[in-house]
Amino acid sequence: MRLAAIADTHGNHLALEAVLADIAALGVDLTVNLGDHLSSPLEAAKTADILLANDMVSIRGNHDRWILEKTQQEMGMSDRWAHDQLSAVHKAWLADLPATRLVEDRIFLCHGTPADDNTYWLERVLPDGTMAMNAIAEIERLAADTDCPLLLCAHSHTPRAVRLGDGRLVVNPGSVGCPGYEDPTPPTPHVMQAGTPDASYALLEEVGGRWAVSFRQVPYDNRAMAAIAAERGHAAWASALSTGWIR
Ligand SMILES: [Fe+2]
């Protein structure tokens, strides 16, 4: 079986189109989408239209949940921008997405960890506000209740694969549409930077009962998306979209 895993599109319709074209050229049996589909100062409605028109197995991320659950006053900038662009059809689609999903009894999908869409699984935040790989004991503890050979997660926007001691594989495909962000949330405000503006996703292939992963970094017209963010007054978004760094 050959699988594409995409995540954290964040309203970036041009990055999504580039990734879907790359997937179509390579050929897969199934595409799964791990959530945070729309939140950003970009093009939530155009992105939702593409997602609704394409056949994939999707779950929701923390931002998808916040778009529906929070009041306008409680929402952050990205969630509010997306919320205000979406139609009733888009919101109904979001509302139907589950937090986790099991595919063919052996592939587990979640956004953050199996238990929480707003916790990093493979990374931890350091006191200086950067992010590093999580300790293996903690990664394995968070996998304890999920007995699948392939575990897919997202949320940190950081492409990474971790092979657990028992042979299971945890994969984060990175972010399709948001290659850097500042998270001001206490207790430790932090920054994520992919180092490249390209759209990230993962290809997974089952070989002899084990899963092999390759990460794809797809160039697209990122300057056009950076220009939209800049025009709407969001300098950090514009910087991340144009360079992969928050400068
Ligand atoms: Fe995200």
Residues whose N, C-alpha, C, O or C-beta is under 5 A from the ligand:
A	BS01	LIG	D8 D36 H155
